[in-house]
Amino acid sequence: MARPRVGFLGVGWIGRHRMEAMLATGAIEAAALADPSDEMAAEALKLVPGAKRVDGLEGLIAEGLDGIVIATPSALHAEQSIQALEAGAAVFCQKPLGRTAAEASAVVEAARKADRLLAVDLSYRFTEGMRRIRDLIAGGELGKVFACDLVFHNAWGPDKAWFYDPALSGGGCVMDLGVHLVDLALWVLDFPEVKGATAQLLHKGEPLCEGVVEDYAVAQLDLATGASVRLACSWNLPAGQEAVISASFYGTGGGAALKNAGGSFYDFTAEHYRGTATETLVSPPDEWGGRAGADWAVRLGAGERFDPEAERLVTVAQALDRIYGR
């Protein structure tokens, strides 16, 4: 059986990394790519010299592809995803799927109507540590989970101007980093209903005002289960290391946490707590970065079509809307 022919829209560092992970599965063929940068396109063509460079999404759609991988600025994700789906292509999109829940919902509806596989690069779900923690919770090892504390502080800020324009990005560090935290909390707990949310969003230490995006945020989500989820994220925080990333879960029978090691963006440990005792579940290394894309590629290669789990993407977007007061 012929492998699905996939096109790549945007082949900067993230786009190329996801391309490599997908190709490593052997499940797909990289047939075409599009990027306005000659340099980025040339780098990608070194990985797939047989691929065709075309002009934008329209050029990819004209190739009659089975799937399209989208790694473009956030403002374009929803519209481009819908165009690709309506043309009959499955879609793997960088986060966020949309700047608002309404945009995310429109994409999911397009995927449902087209009966095409849709996935988003919520990559931290695919760390071995988070998978082990989710299994602990699902198996009742932590008892009733009543508190979740999640943090993502980045000592750097994005290097593209559009990240700082709310019309283009949909938001600041919450949209960029907090989306992972919200997704992890809800995913680990099997997506309970979010009953309420409160948040404080700051820009350079001051309350958020019109025309700027937040670079520091704290938020609390109150879940229907009675659990409380506390989130914090930031750009350019003087944290003494490149990143502080953690996801901790506390229940009536124990606790568990994922933590980055030594300020790394990539290396994580996972621990299981019983009172004052700590059991290490996972230690580095763990090559998790491309697993979300690889998973989509394998499923596409197996002929999978629309998966109702995509509706969870709207649930995450709705929680983000609550944090932003939308």
Secondary structure, 3 states (H helix, E strand, C coil): CCCCEEEEECCCHHHHHHHHHHHHCCCCEEEEEECCCHHHHHHHHHHCCCCEECCHHHHHHHCCCCEEEECCCHHHHHHHHHHHHHCCCEEEECCCCCCCHHHHHHHHHHHHHHCCCEEECCHHHHCHHHHHHHHHHHCCCCCCEEEEEEEEEECCCCCCHHHHCHHHHCCCHHHHHHHHHHHHHHHHCCCCCEEEEEEEEEECCEECCCCCCCCEEEEEEEECCCCEEEEEEEECCCCCCCEEEEEEEEECCEEEEEEECCCCCCCEEEEEEECCEEEEEECCCCCCCCHHHHHHHHHHHCCCCCCHHHHHHHHHHHHHHHHCCC
